[in-house]
Amino acid sequence: MVIVNLAAAPITKDQVADLYLGRTDAWTPIDQDVASGIYVEFYKKVTGRDSAQIKAIWSRILFTNRGVPPKQLPDSAAVKKAVAANLKAVGYIEKSAVDASIKVALQVD
Amino acid sequence: MVLKVTPAIAAWVLALGTVMGRADAAIDTIDQYVTFSGFGTLGVVHSDYSQADFIAHVVQPRGAGFTSWSATLDSDLGGQANFTLTDSLSGVVQVLSRDDPNGHFTPSVEWANLQYEITSDLKVRLGRMVLPTYEHSDTQNVGYTLPWVRIPIEIAYTDAGLHSDGLDVLYRVKTGSVTQNLQVQWGRTAVDLPGIEFTSTPSAVAVFSDTLQYGDASLRLVYQKYDGARIPTARLQVIGAGLTYDPGAWFVTGDSNYSRNKFFGNLLAWYVSGGVRLGHFAPYAIYSTTRALSDGTSGLKSLGNDHTMAAGVRWDFAKNLDAKLQLQQVTIDSLDDSASFADIGPSARIGDKANVLSLTLDFVF
């Protein structure tokens, strides 16, 4: 799995975790479908949390009027399209889905 | 077993049915300008102590005790609409129905403000905001966001307002690996407690709060000052500090609040809690207490004093739903409005213990 953006801006695993846990507004995180395998794997590897914990964290942010959860897109193709259209966007996709439209910012093993 | 079934409870059951029937993601997007979301809790509480009513929130006038079971303490239902007006201007309205100081479930507006984003780190809000008084004070009604059935009631025994109508400025500043979330707020608030004598006229409130985040650790600091209320309840200062470490697989958290109040006396409340996450289950334990440090001009002695030991488990059994079970023992340390109780009877004695069982079902949609 790889973290992708448009500018190939270097990003660390901790920064990705902060972004997807709502601790920073530095980039715009793009999410995958909560029911997808890559969603579960991403949050497990990058944040050490499961989908219920992520839902609780974002519910806290949402219901305290401090932000809205990342937009969930149906698949990696949609994530690539969103990342390619926004210089501030960050997404995660399977390594095999990488193409010329986006750049790899970090590899997650 | 006496359970009061109110129209509000019927509404929760309907809402719950809606949640369970939905296969789709959390937020329902009608179009790109408005998103709707909601939350709720359905809960029952049993107390074996008949000399006083165990309550879940300081404003509640009745609870579980004399009529051993209560379905009104933890149950609530809320809905929120987020409006995106332009790239930098947004709005929010949140309406909540829960047991209030009058013993009704009259819906109230918790949040209603317009936010202008000057930069991604600097935001100004105008309207109604929930006050940041203690950790989780701003999501205490959203059971799904809490590791426990409810926040320890002792920490909320401050007489602070619940929300203010005014202006606030949010500023996020990053220094090395530490992110600070600074908040300054000015507004007017009213403190409403059970009993006609404790319905205050609005007072001015000023708030300064800072949450420092360092990876999975966060430190919360808050100062609130209330002025100008016509009843003594709201003339107070609150200083709070809390620390949380939550790397995902387990958590520890502690919070404290010191309130200075000439009329009711000065109080110190605190709790510590920890838990582990084992798959879909997250068992936890809490110790919480509040102590009067002085007697105020009201003449009430040791106001609020009690302490609680609690243990429970959260079970994330389905998407956007959790169930919790909590057992706690509360010891009355004062007969003058012990924090966890309402309606303390003449046979109650200091040192009496209440064993309380709580079951809740939380949902978000």
Interface residues (C-beta under 8 A of the other chain):
Chain A: D14 D18 R23 T24 D25 A26 D33 V34 T47 G48 R49 D50 S51 A52 Q53 K55 A56 I57 W58 S59 R60 L62 F63 T64 N65 R66 V68 P69 Q72
Chain B: A25 A26 I27 T35 S37 F39 G78 Q80 N82 V92 Q94 W111 N113 Q115 S120 D121 R125 M129 V130 D138 T139 V142 Y144 T145 L170 R172 K174 S177 T179 Q213 G215 P247 G248 A249 R277 H280 D316 K319 N320 D322 V364
